[in-house]
């Protein structure tokens, strides 16, 4: 029996995506709290979305901008979020008490055999982006000495890899992006089906 991967869908900015993903058993939903991002979700909008969604845990995503302004203040505005998703170059600045998801490039992960748990004790996952071709990816995952659980950030054309990667490797799961609504309530979810079904 194939194990169930952890699925994290980030860049959620509308209720349609959030409810669809919750209904399909997604584990984590991510929102951007960067005011300058096109995917930004204000605290008010977040409250409107989350009150209609149950099941997935919420993750807030940020980068240098808010980390430098004082992340603790912003996190309080999204009080039901269970973790923060950050880029690998700022994870050392996050308070140890905060659950953390660190994103880095596949090459950086391969080149640096670092146990991130020693740097941040509440690390949930490492998200690997900029993935190589399938064969090299599988070989690298099998031969790596890393102990941190990894989610692979799959682009649309890579979604077909999901089922075989779960069989061929020990990867914990996958991260994919939500997308903008065509209009309110009107969505095409084909891009998520290979992972969620």
C-alpha positions as CSV (number, residue, x, y, z in Angstrom):
1,X,0.0,0.0,0.0
2,X,1.4,3.4,-1.0
3,X,1.9,5.7,1.9
4,X,0.1,9.0,2.1
5,X,2.3,12.0,1.4
6,X,2.1,15.2,3.4
7,X,0.6,17.9,1.1
8,X,1.2,21.6,1.6
9,X,-0.5,24.1,-0.7
10,X,0.8,27.6,-0.4
11,X,-0.2,30.9,-1.9
12,X,-3.8,30.4,-0.9
13,X,-5.6,33.7,-1.3
14,X,-9.2,32.7,-1.8
15,X,-11.9,30.7,-0.1
16,X,-12.5,28.4,-3.2
17,X,-8.9,27.1,-3.1
18,X,-8.9,26.7,0.7
19,X,-12.2,24.7,0.8
20,X,-11.3,22.5,-2.1
21,X,-7.9,21.7,-0.6
22,X,-9.5,21.0,2.8
23,X,-12.0,18.7,1.2
24,X,-9.3,16.8,-0.6
25,X,-7.3,16.2,2.6
26,X,-4.5,18.7,2.3
27,X,-2.4,18.9,5.5
28,X,-1.2,22.5,5.3
29,X,-2.5,25.7,3.7
30,X,-0.1,28.6,3.3
31,X,-0.7,32.3,3.0
32,X,1.6,35.2,2.3
33,X,1.8,37.9,4.9
34,X,4.0,40.1,2.8
35,X,2.1,43.3,2.0
36,X,4.2,43.8,-1.2
37,X,3.3,40.3,-2.6
38,X,0.6,39.7,-5.2
39,X,-0.5,36.8,-3.0
40,X,-0.8,38.9,0.2
41,X,-3.6,38.0,2.5
42,X,-4.5,40.6,5.1
43,X,-5.4,39.5,8.7
44,X,-9.0,40.5,7.9
45,X,-9.2,38.4,4.8
46,X,-7.5,35.5,6.5
47,X,-10.2,35.5,9.2
48,X,-12.9,35.5,6.6
49,X,-11.3,32.5,4.8
50,X,-10.3,30.4,7.8
51,X,-13.7,30.5,9.5
52,X,-15.1,28.5,6.6
53,X,-12.3,25.9,6.5
54,X,-11.6,23.0,8.9
55,X,-8.9,20.3,8.8
56,X,-5.7,21.7,7.4
57,X,-3.2,23.6,9.5
58,X,-2.4,27.1,8.5
59,X,1.1,28.4,7.6
60,X,2.2,32.0,7.2
61,X,4.9,32.7,4.7
62,X,7.3,35.7,4.9
63,X,10.9,36.7,4.0
64,X,13.4,39.4,5.0
65,X,10.9,42.2,4.9
66,X,8.8,41.2,7.9
67,X,11.6,39.4,9.7
68,X,13.4,42.7,9.9
69,X,10.3,44.5,11.1
70,X,9.6,42.2,14.0
71,X,7.9,39.0,13.1
72,X,6.3,38.4,16.5
73,X,3.9,41.3,16.0
74,X,2.8,40.1,12.6
75,X,2.3,36.5,13.8
76,X,-0.1,37.6,16.4
77,X,-2.4,39.0,13.7
78,X,-2.6,35.5,12.3
79,X,-3.1,33.8,15.6
80,X,-4.5,30.5,14.3
81,X,-1.4,29.8,12.1
82,X,0.6,26.8,13.4
83,X,3.9,27.5,11.6
84,X,5.9,30.0,9.6
85,X,7.4,29.3,6.1
86,X,10.6,31.1,5.5
87,X,13.6,31.1,3.1
88,X,16.7,29.4,4.2
89,X,18.7,32.6,4.6
90,X,16.7,33.9,7.5
91,X,15.8,30.7,9.5
92,X,18.4,31.5,12.2
93,X,16.5,34.8,13.0
94,X,13.2,33.0,13.9
95,X,12.5,32.4,17.5
96,X,13.1,28.8,18.6
97,X,9.6,28.5,20.0
98,X,8.0,29.0,16.6
99,X,7.2,26.0,14.3
100,X,9.2,26.5,11.1
101,X,9.2,25.3,7.5
102,X,12.4,26.3,5.7
103,X,12.6,26.5,1.9
104,X,15.8,26.2,0.0
105,X,17.0,25.2,-3.4
106,X,17.7,21.6,-4.1
107,X,21.3,22.4,-5.0
108,X,21.9,24.2,-1.6
109,X,20.4,21.2,0.2
110,X,22.7,18.8,-1.6
111,X,25.8,20.9,-1.2
112,X,25.3,21.5,2.6
113,X,24.7,18.4,4.7
114,X,23.4,20.5,7.6
115,X,21.2,19.2,10.3
116,X,18.8,22.2,10.4
117,X,17.2,20.8,13.6
118,X,20.4,21.9,15.4
119,X,19.9,25.4,14.2
120,X,16.1,25.6,14.7
121,X,14.6,23.1,17.1
122,X,11.0,23.3,15.9
123,X,11.7,22.6,12.2
124,X,8.8,20.8,10.6
125,X,10.0,20.3,7.1
126,X,12.5,21.5,4.5
127,X,10.9,22.5,1.2
128,X,13.2,21.9,-1.8
129,X,12.7,24.1,-4.9
130,X,14.4,24.3,-8.3
131,X,14.3,20.5,-8.7
132,X,16.5,18.7,-11.2
133,X,15.4,16.0,-13.7
134,X,13.6,13.0,-12.2
135,X,16.4,10.5,-12.3
136,X,18.9,12.7,-10.7
137,X,16.4,13.8,-8.1
138,X,15.6,10.2,-7.1
139,X,19.3,9.3,-7.0
140,X,20.1,12.3,-4.8
141,X,17.3,11.7,-2.4
142,X,18.3,8.1,-2.0
143,X,22.0,8.9,-1.4
144,X,21.6,11.9,0.8
145,X,22.6,11.8,4.5
146,X,20.1,14.5,5.4
147,X,17.7,13.5,8.3
148,X,15.3,16.4,8.0
149,X,11.9,15.5,6.5
150,X,11.6,17.1,3.0
151,X,8.7,18.3,0.9
152,X,9.4,18.7,-2.8
153,X,8.1,21.9,-4.4
154,X,6.5,20.6,-7.6
155,X,5.7,22.9,-10.5
156,X,2.8,22.2,-12.8
157,X,4.7,20.1,-15.2
158,X,6.2,18.0,-12.3
159,X,3.0,17.1,-10.6
160,X,2.9,13.8,-12.5
161,X,6.0,12.8,-10.5
162,X,4.1,12.7,-7.2
163,X,2.9,9.1,-7.2
164,X,6.2,7.5,-8.3
165,X,8.3,9.7,-5.9
166,X,6.4,8.4,-3.0
167,X,7.2,4.8,-4.1
168,X,10.8,5.5,-5.2
169,X,12.1,7.7,-2.3
170,X,11.6,8.6,1.3
171,X,10.4,12.1,0.6
172,X,7.8,13.2,3.2
173,X,5.5,14.9,0.7
174,X,4.9,17.8,-1.7
175,X,4.3,21.5,-1.8
176,X,2.3,23.1,-4.7
177,X,0.8,26.5,-5.3
178,X,-2.8,27.7,-5.1
179,X,-3.8,29.8,-8.1
180,X,-5.9,32.9,-8.7
181,X,-9.7,32.5,-9.2
182,X,-11.0,33.0,-12.8
183,X,-13.8,34.8,-11.0
184,X,-15.3,34.4,-7.6
185,X,-16.1,30.7,-7.1
186,X,-14.9,29.7,-10.5
187,X,-11.7,27.6,-10.5
188,X,-10.0,24.9,-12.5
189,X,-8.2,22.4,-10.2
190,X,-6.6,20.2,-12.8
191,X,-3.1,21.3,-11.7
192,X,-3.7,19.8,-8.2
193,X,-5.4,16.5,-9.2
194,X,-2.3,14.4,-9.7
195,X,-1.2,15.1,-6.1
196,X,-4.5,15.3,-4.3
197,X,-6.4,12.4,-5.8
